[in-house]
Amino acid sequence: MISPSFLNEKNLYEQDFYLWTQRISQQLKEHNFNEIDIPNLIE
């Protein structure tokens, strides 16, 4: 994936929202539902 390894999902959401959306989109396309940042996605 594109994201830097030092950013976890919560930090990614707070630091780089666009990159976070790209990551969520990719996870959905790949059916990686267990890796999706659900709390921030709901927000």
N, C-alpha and C positions, 0 to 999 in steps of 0.2 A: 504494500500500500504506500501511498504518497507521504503520509504523516511522519514527522520526526518521532523517533522512538522515545524521547524524553517526555512527550506529551501523552497523558492518558486521556480518556474520552472526556472527562469533566473539564480538564484543563484545555483540551482542544476546543471544546464548545465555548469556553470563556476567552480563549486567546485568538482563535482563528475560526470564526463561525463559517465562513465559506468552505474552508477545508473540511470542517466537521460535516457540513451538509454533503460534500462529495463522498466522504467516507461512509456516511449513513446510506446514501444512495447505492454505493457499491455493495455494502453489506446486504441490502435488500435484494439487489439483483442476484447476488450469489446465494441467497437464502440462508445467510448467516445470522439468523434471528437471535441466537444466544449472545452475540457480540454487540448488538445494537444498544445504543445508549438511550434506553426507554424513558427514563425520567426527564431528560432534556428534550427528547423528541416530543413528549406530551406537552411540555411547557410551550 
